Amino acid sequence: MAKKQKKQANAGGTPATVALTDSGTPFTLHVYEHDPASASYGEEAAEALGVSPDRVFKTLVADVDGELTVAVVPVAGQLDLKALASAVGGKRAAMADPAAAERTTGYVRGGISPLGQRKRLRTVLDASASTHETICISAGRRGLEVELSPSDLAALTAAVLAPIGRG
């Protein structure tokens, strides 16, 4: 009976929010009106939420030596592909094909969350996240962000913390 109640409570959520709820991890959900004409999903989220762009993190999927890998970096900067490869013991990294990223994670571009992915991928969280009490990441849909502690995100995704962001 308890399982059925829990499932009903999660019925309206995304896989990311369901994963957070199921794990008992504290989080705050932020909803905003997504503008399809926005040039940057992450910067749009930071502005809509009134949060510094260095606290809003984007989820990118890269191919490191033939294996899809998730990189979580501040929206204010860019992903350093060489640093990402190094963080997971790889040699070469390139951005993944968007269709492959969507198919593998179960999310659409601009709404990819490091949580609740269809297939769990290796995850690297930029080390700058640890300088904040909380960070915001996609909750699995454009216009939906989740705020949580970086240590909780790292624990839930088994992420490696490494300096993979630049500028």
C-alpha positions as CSV (number, residue, x, y, z in Angstrom):
1,M,0.0,0.0,0.0
2,A,2.8,2.4,0.8
3,K,4.3,1.9,-2.6
4,K,1.1,2.8,-4.3
5,Q,0.8,6.0,-2.3
6,K,4.4,7.0,-3.1
7,K,3.8,6.3,-6.8
8,Q,0.7,8.5,-6.8
9,A,2.6,11.3,-5.1
10,N,5.2,11.2,-7.9
11,A,2.6,10.9,-10.7
12,G,3.0,14.5,-11.9
13,G,6.8,14.8,-11.6
14,T,9.7,14.3,-14.0
15,P,12.0,11.3,-13.5
16,A,14.4,13.8,-11.8
17,T,11.9,14.9,-9.2
18,V,10.7,11.4,-8.7
19,A,14.4,10.3,-8.1
20,L,14.8,13.1,-5.6
21,T,11.6,12.4,-3.8
22,D,12.3,8.7,-3.7
23,S,15.7,9.3,-2.2
24,G,14.4,11.6,0.5
25,T,16.8,14.3,-0.7
26,P,15.7,17.8,0.3
27,F,15.2,20.1,-2.8
28,T,13.2,23.1,-3.9
29,L,11.4,23.1,-7.2
30,H,11.4,26.3,-9.3
31,V,9.0,26.8,-12.2
32,Y,9.3,29.6,-14.7
33,E,7.8,30.4,-18.1
34,H,10.2,29.1,-20.8
35,D,10.6,31.3,-23.8
36,P,11.2,29.2,-26.9
37,A,13.1,32.1,-28.5
38,S,15.7,32.2,-25.7
39,A,19.3,31.8,-26.9
40,S,20.5,30.0,-23.7
41,Y,18.3,27.7,-21.6
42,G,20.6,28.1,-18.5
43,E,20.9,31.9,-18.7
44,E,17.2,32.1,-19.2
45,A,16.7,30.0,-16.0
46,A,19.2,32.2,-14.0
47,E,17.4,35.3,-15.0
48,A,13.9,34.0,-14.5
49,L,14.8,32.7,-11.0
50,G,16.8,35.8,-10.0
51,V,19.8,33.6,-9.3
52,S,23.5,34.3,-10.1
53,P,24.5,32.4,-13.3
54,D,27.4,30.8,-11.4
55,R,24.8,29.0,-9.2
56,V,22.8,27.6,-12.1
57,F,24.4,24.6,-13.7
58,K,23.8,23.1,-17.2
59,T,23.9,19.4,-18.0
60,L,25.9,18.6,-21.1
61,V,26.4,15.2,-22.6
62,A,29.8,14.4,-24.1
63,D,31.4,11.4,-25.8
64,V,34.6,10.5,-23.9
65,D,36.5,7.7,-25.8
66,G,33.2,6.3,-27.1
67,E,31.3,6.4,-23.8
68,L,28.6,9.0,-23.1
69,T,29.5,11.1,-20.0
70,V,27.5,13.8,-18.3
71,A,29.2,17.1,-17.5
72,V,27.5,19.6,-15.1
73,V,29.0,23.1,-15.4
74,P,27.9,26.6,-14.5
75,V,25.8,28.3,-17.2
76,A,28.1,31.3,-17.0
77,G,31.0,29.4,-18.5
78,Q,31.8,26.6,-20.9
79,L,32.8,22.9,-20.7
80,D,36.5,22.2,-21.0
81,L,36.5,19.0,-23.0
82,K,40.1,18.1,-22.2
83,A,39.5,18.5,-18.5
84,L,36.4,16.3,-18.7
85,A,38.3,13.6,-20.5
86,S,41.1,13.8,-17.9
87,A,38.6,13.7,-15.0
88,V,37.3,10.3,-16.1
89,G,40.6,8.9,-17.2
90,G,39.9,9.4,-20.9
91,K,42.0,10.7,-23.8
92,R,39.5,12.5,-26.0
93,A,36.2,14.2,-25.5
94,A,33.7,15.8,-27.9
95,M,30.1,16.9,-27.5
96,A,27.7,14.0,-28.0
97,D,25.3,13.9,-30.8
98,P,22.1,15.6,-29.5
99,A,19.9,12.8,-30.7
100,A,22.0,10.2,-28.8
101,A,22.0,12.4,-25.7
102,E,18.2,12.7,-25.8
103,R,17.7,9.0,-26.5
104,T,20.1,7.8,-23.8
105,T,19.0,10.2,-21.0
106,G,15.3,10.3,-21.9
107,Y,15.2,14.1,-21.8
108,V,15.1,16.7,-24.5
109,R,17.8,19.3,-25.1
110,G,17.5,22.2,-22.7
111,G,15.8,19.9,-20.2
112,I,18.4,17.2,-19.6
113,S,18.9,16.6,-15.9
114,P,21.7,14.7,-14.4
115,L,19.1,12.9,-12.2
116,G,16.6,10.2,-13.3
117,Q,18.2,9.5,-16.6
118,R,16.9,6.5,-18.6
119,K,20.5,5.1,-18.6
120,R,22.7,6.1,-15.8
121,L,25.8,7.8,-17.2
122,R,29.2,8.7,-15.7
123,T,28.8,12.1,-14.2
124,V,31.4,14.9,-13.5
125,L,30.3,17.9,-11.5
126,D,32.4,21.1,-11.9
127,A,34.4,21.7,-8.7
128,S,33.0,25.2,-8.4
129,A,29.7,23.7,-7.3
130,S,31.2,23.0,-3.9
131,T,31.6,26.7,-3.2
132,H,27.8,27.2,-3.1
133,E,25.4,26.0,-0.4
134,T,22.9,25.2,-3.1
135,I,22.9,25.0,-6.9
136,C,20.1,24.9,-9.5
137,I,20.0,22.2,-12.2
138,S,17.4,21.2,-14.7
139,A,14.5,19.2,-13.2
140,G,14.0,17.4,-16.5
141,R,11.9,19.8,-18.5
142,R,12.4,23.3,-19.9
143,G,11.1,25.8,-17.4
144,L,11.6,23.6,-14.4
145,E,14.7,23.8,-12.2
146,V,15.5,22.0,-9.0
147,E,17.7,23.6,-6.2
148,L,19.7,21.2,-4.0
149,S,23.1,21.0,-2.3
150,P,26.0,20.1,-4.5
151,S,27.0,17.3,-2.2
152,D,23.5,15.7,-2.5
153,L,23.7,16.0,-6.3
154,A,27.2,14.4,-6.3
155,A,26.0,11.6,-4.0
156,L,22.9,10.8,-6.1
157,T,24.8,10.7,-9.4
158,A,28.0,9.2,-8.0
159,A,29.7,12.2,-9.6
160,V,33.3,13.0,-9.7
161,L,34.1,16.6,-8.7
162,A,36.7,18.1,-11.0
163,P,37.5,21.5,-12.5
164,I,35.8,21.0,-15.9
165,G,34.4,24.4,-16.4
166,R,36.1,27.5,-17.8
167,G,35.5,31.1,-18.2
